[in-house]
Amino acid sequence: LYGRQFITINPRNTTQTCRDCGFVMGTNGTDKLTLDDRNWTCPNCGIHHIRDWNAAKNILDKGMAKLA
Ligand SMILES: [Zn+2]
């Protein structure tokens, strides 16, 4: 409609997945992030994430992967 490409992706685990190492929260005995967790530190690689930023990057990656 506005000359942009719109792609749908499966949002599953986009919030829970560490963009840097791919670790998924809720696996390996870790607790899943809740809506109150605005920031978190990946227990696998130790990187600090701002939750929505991390999720947005994951969603972008998924969308770009669909284009490729
Ligand atoms: Zn990580």
PDB file of the backbone (N, CA, C, O) and the ligand in Angstrom, with CONECT records:
HET     ZN  A 101       1
ATOM      1  N   LEU A   1       0.834  -1.206   0.000  1.00  0.00           N
ATOM      2  CA  LEU A   1       0.000   0.000   0.000  1.00  0.00           C
ATOM      3  C   LEU A   1       0.877   1.269   0.000  1.00  0.00           C
ATOM      4  O   LEU A   1       0.571   2.220  -0.719  1.00  0.00           O
ATOM      5  N   TYR A   2       1.931   1.293   0.775  1.00  0.00           N
ATOM      6  CA  TYR A   2       2.805   2.464   0.838  1.00  0.00           C
ATOM      7  C   TYR A   2       4.148   2.213   0.164  1.00  0.00           C
ATOM      8  O   TYR A   2       5.139   2.877   0.467  1.00  0.00           O
ATOM      9  N   GLY A   3       4.171   1.265  -0.738  1.00  0.00           N
ATOM     10  CA  GLY A   3       5.406   0.978  -1.449  1.00  0.00           C
ATOM     11  C   GLY A   3       6.429   0.246  -0.609  1.00  0.00           C
ATOM     12  O   GLY A   3       7.619   0.241  -0.925  1.00  0.00           O
ATOM     13  N   ARG A   4       5.960  -0.377   0.468  1.00  0.00           N
ATOM     14  CA  ARG A   4       6.884  -1.136   1.311  1.00  0.00           C
ATOM     15  C   ARG A   4       6.489  -2.596   1.272  1.00  0.00           C
ATOM     16  O   ARG A   4       5.365  -2.974   0.941  1.00  0.00           O
ATOM     17  N   GLN A   5       7.461  -3.378   1.624  1.00  0.00           N
ATOM     18  CA  GLN A   5       7.187  -4.799   1.658  1.00  0.00           C
ATOM     19  C   GLN A   5       6.740  -5.196   3.061  1.00  0.00           C
ATOM     20  O   GLN A   5       7.384  -4.856   4.053  1.00  0.00           O
ATOM     21  N   PHE A   6       5.652  -5.903   3.122  1.00  0.00           N
ATOM     22  CA  PHE A   6       5.133  -6.344   4.408  1.00  0.00           C
ATOM     23  C   PHE A   6       5.228  -7.859   4.461  1.00  0.00           C
ATOM     24  O   PHE A   6       4.710  -8.560   3.592  1.00  0.00           O
ATOM     25  N   ILE A   7       5.888  -8.343   5.481  1.00  0.00           N
ATOM     26  CA  ILE A   7       6.119  -9.779   5.600  1.00  0.00           C
ATOM     27  C   ILE A   7       5.616 -10.238   6.961  1.00  0.00           C
ATOM     28  O   ILE A   7       5.857  -9.577   7.971  1.00  0.00           O
ATOM     29  N   THR A   8       4.925 -11.353   6.990  1.00  0.00           N
ATOM     30  CA  THR A   8       4.519 -11.903   8.285  1.00  0.00           C
ATOM     31  C   THR A   8       5.491 -13.006   8.686  1.00  0.00           C
ATOM     32  O   THR A   8       5.986 -13.759   7.848  1.00  0.00           O
ATOM     33  N   ILE A   9       5.746 -13.080   9.962  1.00  0.00           N
ATOM     34  CA  ILE A   9       6.638 -14.121  10.472  1.00  0.00           C
ATOM     35  C   ILE A   9       5.992 -14.759  11.698  1.00  0.00           C
ATOM     36  O   ILE A   9       5.055 -14.215  12.281  1.00  0.00           O
ATOM     37  N   ASN A  10       6.496 -15.885  12.062  1.00  0.00           N
ATOM     38  CA  ASN A  10       6.020 -16.546  13.279  1.00  0.00           C
ATOM     39  C   ASN A  10       6.704 -15.894  14.482  1.00  0.00           C
ATOM     40  O   ASN A  10       7.924 -15.984  14.621  1.00  0.00           O
ATOM     41  N   PRO A  11       5.924 -15.234  15.358  1.00  0.00           N
ATOM     42  CA  PRO A  11       6.543 -14.517  16.478  1.00  0.00           C
ATOM     43  C   PRO A  11       7.018 -15.430  17.607  1.00  0.00           C
ATOM     44  O   PRO A  11       7.544 -14.948  18.611  1.00  0.00           O
ATOM     45  N   ARG A  12       6.841 -16.716  17.458  1.00  0.00           N
ATOM     46  CA  ARG A  12       7.195 -17.651  18.511  1.00  0.00           C
ATOM     47  C   ARG A  12       8.659 -17.469  18.945  1.00  0.00           C
ATOM     48  O   ARG A  12       9.575 -17.510  18.124  1.00  0.00           O
ATOM     49  N   ASN A  13       8.845 -17.270  20.225  1.00  0.00           N
ATOM     50  CA  ASN A  13      10.180 -17.172  20.834  1.00  0.00           C
ATOM     51  C   ASN A  13      11.011 -15.967  20.389  1.00  0.00           C
ATOM     52  O   ASN A  13      12.207 -15.919  20.678  1.00  0.00           O
ATOM     53  N   THR A  14      10.418 -15.001  19.701  1.00  0.00           N
ATOM     54  CA  THR A  14      11.237 -13.837  19.318  1.00  0.00           C
ATOM     55  C   THR A  14      11.668 -13.040  20.542  1.00  0.00           C
ATOM     56  O   THR A  14      12.725 -12.410  20.542  1.00  0.00           O
ATOM     57  N   THR A  15      10.834 -13.074  21.594  1.00  0.00           N
ATOM     58  CA  THR A  15      11.211 -12.378  22.821  1.00  0.00           C
ATOM     59  C   THR A  15      12.188 -13.204  23.642  1.00  0.00           C
ATOM     60  O   THR A  15      13.077 -12.655  24.295  1.00  0.00           O
ATOM     61  N   GLN A  16      12.026 -14.518  23.611  1.00  0.00           N
ATOM     62  CA  GLN A  16      12.784 -15.389  24.502  1.00  0.00           C
ATOM     63  C   GLN A  16      14.146 -15.805  23.951  1.00  0.00           C
ATOM     64  O   GLN A  16      14.958 -16.400  24.660  1.00  0.00           O
ATOM     65  N   THR A  17      14.385 -15.485  22.679  1.00  0.00           N
ATOM     66  CA  THR A  17      15.632 -15.938  22.061  1.00  0.00           C
ATOM     67  C   THR A  17      16.704 -14.858  22.112  1.00  0.00           C
ATOM     68  O   THR A  17      16.455 -13.712  21.736  1.00  0.00           O
ATOM     69  N   CYS A  18      17.894 -15.222  22.576  1.00  0.00           N
ATOM     70  CA  CYS A  18      19.035 -14.308  22.562  1.00  0.00           C
ATOM     71  C   CYS A  18      19.479 -14.131  21.118  1.00  0.00           C
ATOM     72  O   CYS A  18      19.793 -15.099  20.425  1.00  0.00           O
ATOM     73  N   ARG A  19      19.501 -12.877  20.677  1.00  0.00           N
ATOM     74  CA  ARG A  19      19.855 -12.635  19.282  1.00  0.00           C
ATOM     75  C   ARG A  19      21.324 -12.954  19.009  1.00  0.00           C
ATOM     76  O   ARG A  19      21.694 -13.283  17.882  1.00  0.00           O
ATOM     77  N   ASP A  20      22.136 -12.858  20.020  1.00  0.00           N
ATOM     78  CA  ASP A  20      23.572 -13.036  19.805  1.00  0.00           C
ATOM     79  C   ASP A  20      24.016 -14.488  19.757  1.00  0.00           C
ATOM     80  O   ASP A  20      24.885 -14.842  18.961  1.00  0.00           O
ATOM     81  N   CYS A  21      23.423 -15.345  20.609  1.00  0.00           N
ATOM     82  CA  CYS A  21      23.885 -16.733  20.616  1.00  0.00           C
ATOM     83  C   CYS A  21      22.775 -17.721  20.294  1.00  0.00           C
ATOM     84  O   CYS A  21      23.048 -18.902  20.082  1.00  0.00           O
ATOM     85  N   GLY A  22      21.525 -17.262  20.252  1.00  0.00           N
ATOM     86  CA  GLY A  22      20.430 -18.147  19.896  1.00  0.00           C
ATOM     87  C   GLY A  22      19.841 -18.929  21.054  1.00  0.00           C
ATOM     88  O   GLY A  22      18.953 -19.761  20.868  1.00  0.00           O
ATOM     89  N   PHE A  23      20.346 -18.652  22.261  1.00  0.00           N
ATOM     90  CA  PHE A  23      19.811 -19.352  23.428  1.00  0.00           C
ATOM     91  C   PHE A  23      18.353 -18.965  23.646  1.00  0.00           C
ATOM     92  O   PHE A  23      17.996 -17.792  23.530  1.00  0.00           O
ATOM     93  N   VAL A  24      17.508 -19.951  23.963  1.00  0.00           N
ATOM     94  CA  VAL A  24      16.087 -19.685  24.190  1.00  0.00           C
ATOM     95  C   VAL A  24      15.793 -19.786  25.674  1.00  0.00           C
ATOM     96  O   VAL A  24      16.003 -20.833  26.287  1.00  0.00           O
ATOM     97  N   MET A  25      15.305 -18.690  26.253  1.00  0.00           N
ATOM     98  CA  MET A  25      14.929 -18.695  27.665  1.00  0.00           C
ATOM     99  C   MET A  25      13.780 -19.682  27.876  1.00  0.00           C
ATOM    100  O   MET A  25      12.890 -19.820  27.037  1.00  0.00           O
ATOM    101  N   GLY A  26      13.828 -20.359  29.015  1.00  0.00           N
ATOM    102  CA  GLY A  26      12.835 -21.391  29.287  1.00  0.00           C
ATOM    103  C   GLY A  26      13.375 -22.776  28.951  1.00  0.00           C
ATOM    104  O   GLY A  26      12.741 -23.786  29.255  1.00  0.00           O
ATOM    105  N   THR A  27      14.553 -22.820  28.320  1.00  0.00           N
ATOM    106  CA  THR A  27      15.196 -24.097  28.049  1.00  0.00           C
ATOM    107  C   THR A  27      16.391 -24.258  28.986  1.00  0.00           C
ATOM    108  O   THR A  27      16.835 -23.289  29.602  1.00  0.00           O
ATOM    109  N   ASN A  28      16.897 -25.450  29.092  1.00  0.00           N
ATOM    110  CA  ASN A  28      18.081 -25.728  29.927  1.00  0.00           C
ATOM    111  C   ASN A  28      17.890 -25.312  31.378  1.00  0.00           C
ATOM    112  O   ASN A  28      18.844 -24.884  32.028  1.00  0.00           O
ATOM    113  N   GLY A  29      16.667 -25.431  31.897  1.00  0.00           N
ATOM    114  CA  GLY A  29      16.429 -25.128  33.306  1.00  0.00           C
ATOM    115  C   GLY A  29      16.318 -23.652  33.640  1.00  0.00           C
ATOM    116  O   GLY A  29      16.263 -23.292  34.815  1.00  0.00           O
ATOM    117  N   THR A  30      16.283 -22.782  32.623  1.00  0.00           N
ATOM    118  CA  THR A  30      16.116 -21.351  32.894  1.00  0.00           C
ATOM    119  C   THR A  30      14.637 -20.997  32.907  1.00  0.00           C
ATOM    120  O   THR A  30      13.802 -21.724  32.368  1.00  0.00           O
ATOM    121  N   ASP A  31      14.330 -19.864  33.534  1.00  0.00           N
ATOM    122  CA  ASP A  31      12.953 -19.382  33.560  1.00  0.00           C
ATOM    123  C   ASP A  31      12.677 -18.548  32.326  1.00  0.00           C
ATOM    124  O   ASP A  31      13.536 -17.800  31.859  1.00  0.00           O
ATOM    125  N   LYS A  32      11.455 -18.686  31.797  1.00  0.00           N
ATOM    126  CA  LYS A  32      11.060 -17.818  30.692  1.00  0.00           C
ATOM    127  C   LYS A  32      10.950 -16.377  31.179  1.00  0.00           C
ATOM    128  O   LYS A  32      10.633 -16.130  32.342  1.00  0.00           O
ATOM    129  N   LEU A  33      11.210 -15.445  30.296  1.00  0.00           N
ATOM    130  CA  LEU A  33      11.030 -14.040  30.635  1.00  0.00           C
ATOM    131  C   LEU A  33       9.539 -13.753  30.754  1.00  0.00           C
ATOM    132  O   LEU A  33       8.722 -14.315  30.024  1.00  0.00           O
ATOM    133  N   THR A  34       9.200 -12.867  31.689  1.00  0.00           N
ATOM    134  CA  THR A  34       7.801 -12.466  31.811  1.00  0.00           C
ATOM    135  C   THR A  34       7.647 -11.058  31.248  1.00  0.00           C
ATOM    136  O   THR A  34       8.631 -10.416  30.880  1.00  0.00           O
ATOM    137  N   LEU A  35       6.415 -10.588  31.185  1.00  0.00           N
ATOM    138  CA  LEU A  35       6.167  -9.247  30.647  1.00  0.00           C
ATOM    139  C   LEU A  35       6.803  -8.171  31.512  1.00  0.00           C
ATOM    140  O   LEU A  35       7.010  -7.047  31.055  1.00  0.00           O
ATOM    141  N   ASP A  36       7.117  -8.511  32.775  1.00  0.00           N
ATOM    142  CA  ASP A  36       7.762  -7.533  33.656  1.00  0.00           C
ATOM    143  C   ASP A  36       9.266  -7.436  33.420  1.00  0.00           C
ATOM    144  O   ASP A  36       9.907  -6.487  33.871  1.00  0.00           O
ATOM    145  N   ASP A  37       9.822  -8.406  32.721  1.00  0.00           N
ATOM    146  CA  ASP A  37      11.266  -8.376  32.473  1.00  0.00           C
ATOM    147  C   ASP A  37      11.557  -7.485  31.277  1.00  0.00           C
ATOM    148  O   ASP A  37      11.494  -7.926  30.129  1.00  0.00           O
ATOM    149  N   ARG A  38      11.876  -6.225  31.557  1.00  0.00           N
ATOM    150  CA  ARG A  38      12.156  -5.270  30.470  1.00  0.00           C
ATOM    151  C   ARG A  38      13.580  -5.424  29.952  1.00  0.00           C
ATOM    152  O   ARG A  38      13.879  -5.133  28.794  1.00  0.00           O
ATOM    153  N   ASN A  39      14.437  -5.885  30.838  1.00  0.00           N
ATOM    154  CA  ASN A  39      15.838  -6.100  30.485  1.00  0.00           C
ATOM    155  C   ASN A  39      16.237  -7.459  31.017  1.00  0.00           C
ATOM    156  O   ASN A  39      15.702  -7.920  32.025  1.00  0.00           O
ATOM    157  N   TRP A  40      17.163  -8.091  30.351  1.00  0.00           N
ATOM    158  CA  TRP A  40      17.614  -9.387  30.842  1.00  0.00           C
ATOM    159  C   TRP A  40      19.017  -9.673  30.345  1.00  0.00           C
ATOM    160  O   TRP A  40      19.494  -9.086  29.374  1.00  0.00           O
ATOM    161  N   THR A  41      19.655 -10.588  31.039  1.00  0.00           N
ATOM    162  CA  THR A  41      21.004 -10.986  30.671  1.00  0.00           C
ATOM    163  C   THR A  41      20.977 -12.435  30.243  1.00  0.00           C
ATOM    164  O   THR A  41      20.470 -13.294  30.965  1.00  0.00           O
ATOM    165  N   CYS A  42      21.516 -12.706  29.082  1.00  0.00           N
ATOM    166  CA  CYS A  42      21.520 -14.076  28.568  1.00  0.00           C
ATOM    167  C   CYS A  42      22.408 -14.949  29.453  1.00  0.00           C
ATOM    168  O   CYS A  42      23.581 -14.633  29.648  1.00  0.00           O
ATOM    169  N   PRO A  43      21.865 -16.042  29.991  1.00  0.00           N
ATOM    170  CA  PRO A  43      22.663 -16.904  30.866  1.00  0.00           C
ATOM    171  C   PRO A  43      23.710 -17.708  30.095  1.00  0.00           C
ATOM    172  O   PRO A  43      24.629 -18.268  30.693  1.00  0.00           O
ATOM    173  N   ASN A  44      23.574 -17.763  28.794  1.00  0.00           N
ATOM    174  CA  ASN A  44      24.516 -18.544  27.987  1.00  0.00           C
ATOM    175  C   ASN A  44      25.739 -17.725  27.573  1.00  0.00           C
ATOM    176  O   ASN A  44      26.872 -18.161  27.776  1.00  0.00           O
ATOM    177  N   CYS A  45      25.516 -16.531  26.990  1.00  0.00           N
ATOM    178  CA  CYS A  45      26.660 -15.738  26.520  1.00  0.00           C
ATOM    179  C   CYS A  45      26.902 -14.515  27.381  1.00  0.00           C
ATOM    180  O   CYS A  45      27.920 -13.842  27.218  1.00  0.00           O
ATOM    181  N   GLY A  46      25.967 -14.201  28.316  1.00  0.00           N
ATOM    182  CA  GLY A  46      26.192 -13.117  29.260  1.00  0.00           C
ATOM    183  C   GLY A  46      25.902 -11.728  28.729  1.00  0.00           C
ATOM    184  O   GLY A  46      26.170 -10.743  29.416  1.00  0.00           O
ATOM    185  N   ILE A  47      25.359 -11.621  27.519  1.00  0.00           N
ATOM    186  CA  ILE A  47      25.076 -10.300  26.960  1.00  0.00           C
ATOM    187  C   ILE A  47      23.794  -9.746  27.579  1.00  0.00           C
ATOM    188  O   ILE A  47      22.873 -10.489  27.919  1.00  0.00           O
ATOM    189  N   HIS A  48      23.763  -8.428  27.715  1.00  0.00           N
ATOM    190  CA  HIS A  48      22.593  -7.770  28.303  1.00  0.00           C
ATOM    191  C   HIS A  48      21.663  -7.302  27.188  1.00  0.00           C
ATOM    192  O   HIS A  48      22.098  -6.694  26.210  1.00  0.00           O
ATOM    193  N   HIS A  49      20.376  -7.596  27.355  1.00  0.00           N
ATOM    194  CA  HIS A  49      19.405  -7.227  26.329  1.00  0.00           C
ATOM    195  C   HIS A  49      18.351  -6.282  26.878  1.00  0.00           C
ATOM    196  O   HIS A  49      17.923  -6.399  28.026  1.00  0.00           O
ATOM    197  N   ILE A  50      17.939  -5.335  26.027  1.00  0.00           N
ATOM    198  CA  ILE A  50      16.695  -4.608  26.266  1.00  0.00           C
ATOM    199  C   ILE A  50      15.633  -5.420  25.543  1.00  0.00           C
ATOM    200  O   ILE A  50      15.715  -5.613  24.330  1.00  0.00           O
ATOM    201  N   ARG A  51      14.650  -5.890  26.269  1.00  0.00           N
ATOM    202  CA  ARG A  51      13.801  -6.941  25.745  1.00  0.00           C
ATOM    203  C   ARG A  51      13.185  -6.645  24.380  1.00  0.00           C
ATOM    204  O   ARG A  51      13.301  -7.454  23.460  1.00  0.00           O
ATOM    205  N   ASP A  52      12.535  -5.494  24.244  1.00  0.00           N
ATOM    206  CA  ASP A  52      11.825  -5.222  22.998  1.00  0.00           C
ATOM    207  C   ASP A  52      12.796  -5.006  21.834  1.00  0.00           C
ATOM    208  O   ASP A  52      12.474  -5.301  20.683  1.00  0.00           O
ATOM    209  N   TRP A  53      13.971  -4.495  22.144  1.00  0.00           N
ATOM    210  CA  TRP A  53      14.983  -4.294  21.105  1.00  0.00           C
ATOM    211  C   TRP A  53      15.465  -5.648  20.589  1.00  0.00           C
ATOM    212  O   TRP A  53      15.590  -5.870  19.385  1.00  0.00           O
ATOM    213  N   ASN A  54      15.731  -6.549  21.545  1.00  0.00           N
ATOM    214  CA  ASN A  54      16.168  -7.893  21.171  1.00  0.00           C
ATOM    215  C   ASN A  54      15.097  -8.595  20.321  1.00  0.00           C
ATOM    216  O   ASN A  54      15.400  -9.237  19.315  1.00  0.00           O
ATOM    217  N   ALA A  55      13.838  -8.454  20.755  1.00  0.00           N
ATOM    218  CA  ALA A  55      12.737  -9.092  20.025  1.00  0.00           C
ATOM    219  C   ALA A  55      12.592  -8.489  18.630  1.00  0.00           C
ATOM    220  O   ALA A  55      12.359  -9.204  17.656  1.00  0.00           O
ATOM    221  N   ALA A  56      12.735  -7.145  18.543  1.00  0.00           N
ATOM    222  CA  ALA A  56      12.589  -6.486  17.242  1.00  0.00           C
ATOM    223  C   ALA A  56      13.666  -6.960  16.264  1.00  0.00           C
ATOM    224  O   ALA A  56      13.395  -7.163  15.080  1.00  0.00           O
ATOM    225  N   LYS A  57      14.890  -7.132  16.771  1.00  0.00           N
ATOM    226  CA  LYS A  57      15.981  -7.611  15.928  1.00  0.00           C
ATOM    227  C   LYS A  57      15.714  -9.040  15.457  1.00  0.00           C
ATOM    228  O   LYS A  57      15.998  -9.389  14.311  1.00  0.00           O
ATOM    229  N   ASN A  58      15.172  -9.850  16.344  1.00  0.00           N
ATOM    230  CA  ASN A  58      14.857 -11.221  15.965  1.00  0.00           C
ATOM    231  C   ASN A  58      13.779 -11.250  14.889  1.00  0.00           C
ATOM    232  O   ASN A  58      13.848 -12.040  13.947  1.00  0.00           O
ATOM    233  N   ILE A  59      12.775 -10.374  15.040  1.00  0.00           N
ATOM    234  CA  ILE A  59      11.692 -10.321  14.058  1.00  0.00           C
ATOM    235  C   ILE A  59      12.237  -9.851  12.708  1.00  0.00           C
ATOM    236  O   ILE A  59      11.867 -10.381  11.660  1.00  0.00           O
ATOM    237  N   LEU A  60      13.125  -8.845  12.748  1.00  0.00           N
ATOM    238  CA  LEU A  60      13.751  -8.364  11.513  1.00  0.00           C
ATOM    239  C   LEU A  60      14.548  -9.481  10.837  1.00  0.00           C
ATOM    240  O   LEU A  60      14.464  -9.669   9.623  1.00  0.00           O
ATOM    241  N   ASP A  61      15.315 -10.209  11.630  1.00  0.00           N
ATOM    242  CA  ASP A  61      16.104 -11.321  11.073  1.00  0.00           C
ATOM    243  C   ASP A  61      15.195 -12.348  10.404  1.00  0.00           C
ATOM    244  O   ASP A  61      15.496 -12.841   9.317  1.00  0.00           O
ATOM    245  N   LYS A  62      14.097 -12.662  11.055  1.00  0.00           N
ATOM    246  CA  LYS A  62      13.178 -13.655  10.499  1.00  0.00           C
ATOM    247  C   LYS A  62      12.585 -13.169   9.197  1.00  0.00           C
ATOM    248  O   LYS A  62      12.454 -13.934   8.242  1.00  0.00           O
ATOM    249  N   GLY A  63      12.219 -11.872   9.155  1.00  0.00           N
ATOM    250  CA  GLY A  63      11.640 -11.307   7.945  1.00  0.00           C
ATOM    251  C   GLY A  63      12.648 -11.305   6.797  1.00  0.00           C
ATOM    252  O   GLY A  63      12.311 -11.657   5.666  1.00  0.00           O
ATOM    253  N   MET A  64      13.884 -10.909   7.093  1.00  0.00           N
ATOM    254  CA  MET A  64      14.920 -10.887   6.070  1.00  0.00           C
ATOM    255  C   MET A  64      15.225 -12.293   5.565  1.00  0.00           C
ATOM    256  O   MET A  64      15.511 -12.481   4.383  1.00  0.00           O
ATOM    257  N   ALA A  65      15.167 -13.263   6.444  1.00  0.00           N
ATOM    258  CA  ALA A  65      15.416 -14.638   6.045  1.00  0.00           C
ATOM    259  C   ALA A  65      14.357 -15.111   5.050  1.00  0.00           C
ATOM    260  O   ALA A  65      14.642 -15.905   4.154  1.00  0.00           O
ATOM    261  N   LYS A  66      13.138 -14.614   5.220  1.00  0.00           N
ATOM    262  CA  LYS A  66      12.068 -14.971   4.292  1.00  0.00           C
ATOM    263  C   LYS A  66      12.296 -14.355   2.915  1.00  0.00           C
ATOM    264  O   LYS A  66      11.923 -14.940   1.898  1.00  0.00           O
ATOM    265  N   LEU A  67      12.904 -13.181   2.886  1.00  0.00           N
ATOM    266  CA  LEU A  67      13.163 -12.510   1.620  1.00  0.00           C
ATOM    267  C   LEU A  67      14.283 -13.182   0.831  1.00  0.00           C
ATOM    268  O   LEU A  67      14.298 -13.187  -0.400  1.00  0.00           O
ATOM    269  N   ALA A  68      15.205 -13.741   1.580  1.00  0.00           N
ATOM    270  CA  ALA A  68      16.401 -14.303   0.937  1.00  0.00           C
ATOM    271  C   ALA A  68      16.060 -15.512   0.061  1.00  0.00           C
ATOM    272  O   ALA A  68      16.951 -16.103  -0.551  1.00  0.00           O
TER     273      ALA A  68
HETATM  274 ZN    ZN A 101      23.151 -15.249  24.444  1.00  0.00          ZN2+
END
